[in-house]
Amino acid sequence: MSIVAAFMVPHPPMIVPDVGRGSEKQIEKTIRAYEKVAEEIAALRPETIIISSPHSIMYADYFHISPGTGASGSLSDFNAPHVKFNVEYDEELVNLLCEKADALHFPAGTLGEKRKELDHGTMVPLWFIQKKYKDFKLVRTGLSGHDLLKHYEYGMLIKDAVEDLGRKVVYVASGDLSHKLQDYGPYGFAEEGPIYDSRIMDVCSGARFGELFDFDESFCEKAAECGHKSFVIMAGALDGKSIEAVQYSHEDVTGVGYGICSFIPKGDDETRHFLKNRLKTVQVDLEQKRQKSDAYVKLARASAEYFVKNGRTMEIPDWVPDELLNKKSGAFVSVHKFGSLRGCIGTISSTQKNLALEIIQNAVSAVSADPRFDSVKEDELDYLDINVDVLGDAEKIKSEAELDVKKYGVIVQSGYKRGLLLPDLDGVDTVEQQISIARRKGGIAPGEKIDLFRFEVVRHY
């Protein structure tokens, strides 16, 4: 057996009558669609249901799978403590999934859980399902801070474990859509909100799972969605399968998007290995970009690759032009993978005897010493996009009115504490944001008096 069906569902607690107390009638269309999902699951009679929830335990670099024999929970956080749940976990499937992850050095498993309570992203789907069908075990998993492709790969790992064990499984991808669809909603309005909902419903209703990778991280953040990575894991669990997709409902009346779709596998389809297809495309695009890169970026890449492969810093290559040997300047080296930051280290002013050495050293640091990330591994090198920012001289300014987030970087200084932020960064749209982030990077509290400096950069791709 295998995954016989998958469903994309939301998880608003208000949809449960004991929580909504009448307000759930606003989303009657969603309720009817949810009931249809529960009926379809009951008709399939799965042995196991897998639920991925954005409100389960989440780590930056690890996919958490709930351990143990089972768990319980209630909607007490939503003033309905009498609405309770008890589930039995499929320990055999969890153990096999963990074994497969360990064998592949994939960052997933049962480590780290400190509490056993179910989250509402799991309980809301269970509330509908258990009204129609209870003869199943559960696997509950969270999301992670990894990129979208890693989430898809995790779904593929789940698929392999299910098929190896011979389980009859239904996958439920729990996740709301944008939380910023209406001015009157609890999170307000952002123009990205309706765009996200329209795109995600179009992609999912057509089962065009490869397009899930096209949603930029900054765009998703501005739309304030919470389910995208859950949907991507689900897509990975259906990798290589022809899919019959049906959209049941989409509503936005509360200011939050609720979408429900079903996905029924109909057989193998070699054209639908979306991770493999995307990696090929990324490699081709990056190779074309590398061929057009200038000496600054070529030097940074050469330095990063040499260090990752050899564990030591390279010497200045013979091909480096004089402009890098005769100039001194601060520089930042930024490394991205699949559109997400993978490392960024730089210097405000020159610390080496020339710019070539500055770039070489900062490239090494970007792939090995950024405290936000693990060191880059050799099998990642083909998928890294690298750019170099060369900093101009910093000038002190009198007020933030002299800043421009697209043109100027900012240095915020308070005594010996100093924070820097480069210009023209995704997700940084205002001077206030720029200063706030620079403050945090420098460990400068909001009330502390600061001096402001601005600088321009020349960005090399």
C-alpha positions as CSV (number, residue, x, y, z in Angstrom):
1,M,0.0,0.0,0.0
2,S,1.0,3.7,-0.1
3,I,-0.4,7.2,0.3
4,V,-4.0,6.8,-1.1
5,A,-5.0,10.4,-0.8
6,A,-3.9,13.8,0.5
7,F,-5.8,16.8,1.6
8,M,-4.9,20.5,2.1
9,V,-6.9,21.9,5.0
10,P,-7.0,24.9,7.3
11,H,-7.0,24.9,11.1
12,P,-9.0,27.9,12.5
13,P,-10.1,26.9,16.0
14,M,-13.3,29.0,15.5
15,I,-14.5,26.4,13.1
16,V,-15.2,24.1,16.1
17,P,-18.6,25.2,17.4
18,D,-17.6,25.1,21.0
19,V,-14.9,27.6,20.2
20,G,-16.7,29.7,17.6
21,R,-20.0,29.9,19.5
22,G,-21.8,30.9,16.4
23,S,-19.0,32.8,14.6
24,E,-18.1,29.6,12.7
25,K,-21.2,30.3,10.5
26,Q,-19.2,32.9,8.7
27,I,-17.2,30.1,7.1
28,E,-20.0,27.7,6.3
29,K,-18.5,26.8,2.9
30,T,-15.3,25.8,4.6
31,I,-17.2,23.6,7.1
32,R,-19.1,21.8,4.4
33,A,-15.9,21.2,2.5
34,Y,-14.1,19.9,5.7
35,E,-17.0,17.5,6.3
36,K,-16.6,16.2,2.7
37,V,-12.9,15.6,3.4
38,A,-13.8,13.7,6.6
39,E,-16.3,11.5,4.7
40,E,-13.7,10.7,2.0
41,I,-11.2,9.7,4.6
42,A,-13.7,7.5,6.3
43,A,-14.5,5.8,3.0
44,L,-10.8,5.1,2.4
45,R,-10.4,3.6,5.9
46,P,-6.6,4.4,6.2
47,E,-4.5,2.5,8.7
48,T,-2.5,5.7,9.4
49,I,-3.1,9.4,9.0
50,I,0.0,11.7,8.7
51,I,-0.6,15.3,9.7
52,S,2.0,18.0,9.1
53,S,1.3,21.1,11.2
54,P,3.0,24.5,11.3
55,H,2.0,24.7,15.0
56,S,3.7,21.4,16.0
57,I,7.3,21.6,17.4
58,M,9.5,23.5,14.9
59,Y,13.2,23.9,14.7
60,A,15.4,25.9,12.3
61,D,17.4,23.0,11.1
62,Y,15.4,19.9,12.0
63,F,12.0,18.2,11.1
64,H,10.4,17.1,14.4
65,I,8.3,13.9,14.4
66,S,6.3,13.4,17.6
67,P,7.6,10.4,19.6
68,G,6.0,7.9,21.9
69,T,2.9,5.8,21.9
70,G,0.4,8.7,21.6
71,A,-0.6,12.1,22.8
72,S,-3.6,14.1,24.0
73,G,-4.8,17.6,23.9
74,S,-7.7,20.0,24.2
75,L,-8.8,23.3,22.9
76,S,-8.4,24.9,26.4
77,D,-6.3,27.7,24.8
78,F,-9.4,28.7,22.9
79,N,-11.8,28.6,25.9
80,A,-13.1,25.1,25.2
81,P,-11.2,22.7,27.6
82,H,-14.0,20.1,27.3
83,V,-13.1,19.5,23.6
84,K,-10.5,16.9,24.1
85,F,-8.4,14.6,21.9
86,N,-6.5,11.3,22.4
87,V,-4.5,9.7,19.6
88,E,-2.3,6.7,19.2
89,Y,0.8,7.1,17.2
90,D,2.0,4.7,14.5
91,E,5.3,3.9,16.3
92,E,6.4,1.4,13.6
93,L,6.1,4.0,10.8
94,V,7.8,6.7,12.9
95,N,10.7,4.4,13.7
96,L,11.2,3.5,10.1
97,L,11.0,7.1,9.0
98,C,13.7,8.0,11.7
99,E,15.9,5.1,10.5
100,K,15.7,6.3,6.9
101,A,16.5,9.8,7.9
102,D,19.5,8.7,10.0
103,A,20.8,6.5,7.1
104,L,20.7,9.5,4.7
105,H,21.9,12.0,7.4
106,F,18.6,13.9,6.8
107,P,17.7,16.3,9.6
108,A,14.5,14.6,10.9
109,G,13.6,12.6,13.9
110,T,12.0,12.5,17.4
111,L,14.7,14.4,19.3
112,G,13.9,17.5,21.4
113,E,10.2,17.2,22.4
114,K,9.6,18.5,25.9
115,R,5.8,18.3,25.9
116,K,3.2,15.8,24.5
117,E,0.2,18.0,24.0
118,L,-1.4,18.2,20.5
119,D,-1.4,21.5,18.8
120,H,-4.4,23.1,17.2
121,G,-3.0,22.7,13.7
122,T,-3.4,19.0,14.4
123,M,-6.6,19.0,16.5
124,V,-8.8,21.0,14.2
125,P,-8.4,18.5,11.3
126,L,-8.9,15.6,13.9
127,W,-12.1,17.2,15.1
128,F,-13.7,16.7,11.7
129,I,-12.0,13.4,10.9
130,Q,-12.9,11.7,14.2
131,K,-16.5,12.5,13.8
132,K,-16.6,10.2,10.8
133,Y,-13.7,7.8,11.4
134,K,-11.6,6.7,14.3
135,D,-9.9,3.5,13.4
136,F,-6.5,4.9,12.6
137,K,-3.1,5.7,14.1
138,L,-1.4,9.1,13.7
139,V,2.0,10.4,12.7
140,R,2.4,14.1,13.5
141,T,5.3,16.1,12.2
142,G,6.3,19.8,12.2
143,L,7.9,22.0,9.7
144,S,11.4,23.5,9.8
145,G,13.5,26.6,8.9
146,H,14.9,24.7,5.9
147,D,14.2,25.8,2.4
148,L,11.2,24.6,0.3
149,L,13.2,22.0,-1.6
150,K,14.3,20.4,1.7
151,H,10.6,20.2,2.7
152,Y,9.8,18.5,-0.5
153,E,12.7,16.1,0.1
154,Y,11.2,15.3,3.5
155,G,7.9,14.5,1.9
156,M,9.7,12.0,-0.4
157,L,11.3,10.4,2.6
158,I,7.9,10.0,4.2
159,K,6.6,8.4,0.9
160,D,9.5,5.9,0.9
161,A,8.8,4.9,4.5
162,V,5.1,4.5,3.9
163,E,5.7,2.3,0.8
164,D,8.4,0.2,2.4
165,L,6.1,-0.6,5.4
166,G,3.1,-1.2,3.2
167,R,0.8,1.1,5.1
168,K,-2.4,2.5,3.7
169,V,-2.0,6.2,4.5
170,V,-3.8,9.4,4.1
171,Y,-1.7,12.6,4.3
172,V,-3.3,15.8,5.7
173,A,-1.4,19.0,5.1
174,S,-2.7,21.5,7.8
175,G,-2.1,25.1,7.1
176,D,-4.0,28.4,6.7
177,L,-3.3,30.7,3.8
178,S,-2.6,34.4,4.1
179,H,-3.5,36.1,7.4
180,K,-3.6,39.5,5.7
181,L,-6.6,39.5,3.4
182,Q,-8.9,42.2,4.9
183,D,-8.4,45.5,6.7
184,Y,-10.9,44.3,9.4
185,G,-9.1,41.0,9.9
186,P,-7.0,40.3,13.1
187,Y,-3.7,40.9,11.2
188,G,-4.7,43.7,8.9
189,F,-4.2,43.8,5.2
190,A,-1.1,43.5,2.9
191,E,-1.3,43.5,-0.9
192,E,0.7,40.3,-1.0
193,G,-2.1,38.5,0.9
194,P,-4.8,38.2,-1.8
195,I,-2.0,37.5,-4.4
196,Y,-0.7,34.6,-2.3
197,D,-4.2,33.1,-1.9
198,S,-5.0,33.4,-5.6
199,R,-1.7,31.8,-6.6
200,I,-1.7,29.0,-4.1
201,M,-5.2,27.9,-4.8
202,D,-4.5,28.0,-8.6
203,V,-1.4,25.9,-8.2
204,C,-2.9,23.4,-5.8
205,S,-6.2,23.0,-7.6
206,G,-4.1,22.1,-10.7
207,A,-1.7,19.9,-8.7
208,R,1.2,21.9,-10.3
209,F,3.4,21.1,-7.4
210,G,6.6,22.3,-9.1
211,E,5.3,25.8,-8.9
212,L,5.3,25.7,-5.1
213,F,9.0,26.4,-5.3
214,D,8.4,29.7,-7.0
215,F,6.9,31.4,-4.0
216,D,9.7,33.7,-2.7
217,E,10.4,33.6,1.0
218,S,10.0,37.3,1.4
219,F,6.7,37.3,-0.4
220,C,5.4,34.5,1.8
221,E,6.4,36.3,4.9
222,K,4.7,39.5,3.8
223,A,1.5,37.5,3.0
224,A,1.8,36.0,6.5
225,E,0.9,32.5,5.4
226,C,1.4,29.6,7.7
227,G,0.8,26.5,5.6
228,H,3.1,26.7,2.5
229,K,5.8,24.4,3.8
230,S,3.2,21.9,5.0
231,F,1.8,21.8,1.4
232,V,5.3,21.3,0.0
233,I,5.9,18.3,2.3
234,M,2.6,16.9,1.1
235,A,3.7,17.4,-2.5
236,G,6.9,15.6,-1.9
237,A,5.0,12.7,-0.4
238,L,3.2,12.5,-3.8
239,D,6.4,12.7,-5.8
240,G,6.3,10.9,-9.2
241,K,2.5,10.3,-9.0
242,S,-0.2,11.4,-11.4
243,I,-2.7,13.4,-9.4
244,E,-6.4,14.1,-9.6
245,A,-6.9,17.4,-7.8
246,V,-10.2,19.0,-6.7
247,Q,-10.6,22.4,-5.0
248,Y,-13.5,22.2,-2.5
249,S,-13.5,25.7,-1.1
250,H,-11.6,28.9,-0.5
251,E,-12.8,31.7,1.8
252,D,-11.3,34.9,3.1
253,V,-14.2,36.5,5.0
254,T,-12.4,36.5,8.4
255,G,-9.3,38.2,6.9
256,V,-7.5,34.8,6.9
257,G,-7.5,32.5,3.9
258,Y,-8.9,29.0,4.3
259,G,-8.4,26.6,1.4
260,I,-9.4,22.9,1.0
261,C,-8.3,20.6,-1.8
262,S,-8.0,16.9,-2.3
263,F,-5.3,15.0,-4.2
264,I,-5.8,11.5,-5.3
265,P,-2.9,9.5,-6.8
266,K,-3.7,7.8,-10.1
267,G,-0.5,6.0,-10.9
268,D,3.2,6.7,-11.7
269,D,4.2,9.7,-13.8
270,E,7.9,10.2,-14.5
271,T,7.3,13.9,-15.4
272,R,6.3,14.7,-11.9
273,H,9.6,14.3,-10.0
274,F,9.6,17.9,-9.2
275,L,12.6,18.1,-6.9
276,K,14.8,16.4,-9.5
277,N,13.4,18.7,-12.2
278,R,14.0,21.8,-10.1
279,L,17.6,20.8,-9.2
280,K,18.4,20.4,-12.9
281,T,17.0,23.9,-13.6
282,V,18.8,25.5,-10.7
283,Q,22.1,24.0,-11.9
284,V,21.7,25.2,-15.4
285,D,20.7,28.7,-14.3
286,L,23.6,29.0,-11.9
287,E,26.1,27.8,-14.4
288,Q,24.9,30.5,-16.9
289,K,25.2,33.1,-14.1
290,R,28.7,31.9,-13.1
291,Q,29.9,32.3,-16.7
292,K,28.8,36.0,-16.6
293,S,30.2,36.7,-13.1
294,D,33.0,39.3,-12.7
295,A,36.3,38.7,-11.0
296,Y,35.0,39.7,-7.6
297,V,32.3,37.0,-7.5
298,K,34.6,34.4,-9.2
299,L,37.2,35.0,-6.5
300,A,34.6,34.6,-3.7
301,R,33.3,31.4,-5.2
302,A,36.8,30.0,-5.7
303,S,37.6,30.7,-2.1
304,A,34.4,29.2,-0.8
305,E,34.8,26.0,-2.8
306,Y,38.4,25.6,-2.0
307,F,37.8,25.9,1.7
308,V,34.8,23.5,1.7
309,K,36.8,20.9,-0.2
310,N,40.2,21.3,1.4
311,G,39.6,22.8,4.9
312,R,42.1,25.6,4.4
313,T,42.2,29.1,2.9
314,M,43.6,29.4,-0.6
315,E,46.3,31.7,-1.9
316,I,45.4,34.6,-4.2
317,P,45.1,33.0,-7.7
318,D,47.2,34.3,-10.6
319,W,44.2,35.4,-12.6
320,V,43.0,38.0,-10.1
321,P,43.1,41.5,-11.7
322,D,45.2,44.4,-10.4
323,E,42.1,46.3,-9.2
324,L,41.6,43.8,-6.5
325,L,45.3,43.7,-5.6
326,N,45.8,47.4,-5.4
327,K,42.7,48.4,-3.5
328,K,41.7,48.1,0.2
329,S,38.0,48.1,1.3
330,G,35.5,46.4,3.5
331,A,33.5,43.8,1.7
332,F,30.6,41.4,2.4
333,V,30.2,38.0,0.8
334,S,26.6,36.7,0.7
335,V,25.8,33.0,0.0
336,H,22.3,31.9,-1.0
337,K,20.8,28.5,-1.7
338,F,17.5,28.0,-3.5
339,G,16.7,31.7,-2.8
340,S,17.3,31.5,0.9
341,L,20.3,33.0,2.8
342,R,22.9,30.4,3.5
343,G,25.6,32.6,5.0
344,C,26.8,36.2,5.0
345,I,29.9,37.6,6.6
346,G,31.7,40.9,5.9
347,T,33.9,43.7,7.2
348,I,32.9,47.3,7.6
349,S,36.4,48.5,6.7
350,S,39.5,46.8,5.4
351,T,41.2,44.2,7.6
352,Q,43.5,42.8,4.9
353,K,46.3,44.2,2.9
354,N,44.2,44.2,-0.3
355,L,40.6,43.7,-1.4
356,A,41.4,40.2,-2.9
357,L,42.4,38.9,0.5
358,E,39.4,40.6,2.0
359,I,37.0,38.7,-0.3
360,I,38.9,35.4,0.1
361,Q,38.7,35.6,3.9
362,N,35.1,36.7,4.0
363,A,34.0,34.0,1.6
364,V,35.6,31.4,3.9
365,S,33.8,32.9,6.9
366,A,30.5,33.0,5.0
367,V,30.5,29.3,4.4
368,S,31.9,28.2,7.7
369,A,31.6,30.9,10.4
370,D,28.1,32.5,10.2
371,P,26.6,31.5,13.6
372,R,23.1,31.4,12.1
373,F,23.9,28.4,9.9
374,D,25.8,25.1,9.8
375,S,28.9,25.0,7.7
376,V,28.4,24.5,4.0
377,K,28.9,20.9,2.9
378,E,30.5,19.9,-0.4
379,D,27.3,18.5,-1.9
380,E,25.8,22.0,-1.6
381,L,28.3,23.8,-3.7
382,D,26.6,23.3,-7.1
383,Y,23.5,25.0,-5.7
384,L,25.1,28.1,-4.1
385,D,24.5,31.6,-5.5
386,I,27.2,34.1,-4.3
387,N,27.5,37.8,-4.5
388,V,30.0,40.4,-3.2
389,D,29.3,43.8,-1.8
390,V,32.2,46.3,-1.8
391,L,31.6,49.0,0.8
392,G,32.3,52.7,0.2
393,D,33.5,55.0,3.0
394,A,31.0,55.5,5.8
395,E,29.8,59.1,6.5
396,K,28.1,60.3,9.6
397,I,24.6,61.6,9.1
398,K,22.4,63.8,11.3
399,S,19.1,61.9,10.9
400,E,17.4,58.9,9.3
401,A,15.9,61.3,6.8
402,E,19.3,61.1,5.0
403,L,18.9,57.3,4.5
404,D,17.4,55.4,1.6
405,V,17.0,51.6,2.0
406,K,17.6,51.0,-1.6
407,K,20.7,53.2,-2.0
408,Y,22.5,53.3,1.4
409,G,23.6,50.8,3.9
410,V,23.4,51.9,7.5
411,I,25.7,51.6,10.6
412,V,24.1,52.2,14.0
413,Q,26.6,52.9,16.8
414,S,26.2,53.3,20.5
415,G,29.4,53.5,22.4
416,Y,31.5,50.4,21.5
417,K,28.4,48.6,20.1
418,R,27.9,48.8,16.4
419,G,25.4,47.1,13.9
420,L,25.5,47.2,10.1
421,L,22.9,46.4,7.5
422,L,23.5,46.4,3.7
423,P,21.2,48.3,1.3
424,D,18.6,46.9,-1.0
425,L,17.8,43.7,0.9
426,D,14.6,41.6,0.4
427,G,12.1,42.2,3.1
428,V,13.6,45.5,4.2
429,D,11.3,48.2,2.8
430,T,11.6,51.1,5.2
431,V,14.4,53.0,6.9
432,E,12.7,52.2,10.3
433,Q,13.1,48.5,9.5
434,Q,16.7,49.0,8.4
435,I,17.7,50.8,11.6
436,S,15.8,48.4,13.8
437,I,17.6,45.3,12.3
438,A,20.9,47.1,12.5
439,R,20.2,47.8,16.2
440,R,19.5,44.2,16.9
441,K,22.6,43.0,15.1
442,G,24.7,45.4,17.2
443,G,23.0,44.5,20.5
444,I,21.7,48.0,20.9
445,A,18.5,48.4,22.8
446,P,15.6,50.5,21.3
447,G,16.0,53.2,23.9
448,E,19.7,53.7,23.6
449,K,21.1,56.8,22.0
450,I,22.7,56.1,18.6
451,D,24.9,57.7,16.0
452,L,24.0,56.9,12.4
453,F,26.4,56.4,9.4
454,R,25.5,55.6,5.9
455,F,27.5,54.1,3.1
456,E,27.1,53.0,-0.5
457,V,28.0,49.7,-1.9
458,V,28.9,48.3,-5.3
459,R,27.2,44.9,-5.6
460,H,28.8,42.3,-7.8
461,Y,26.8,39.3,-9.0
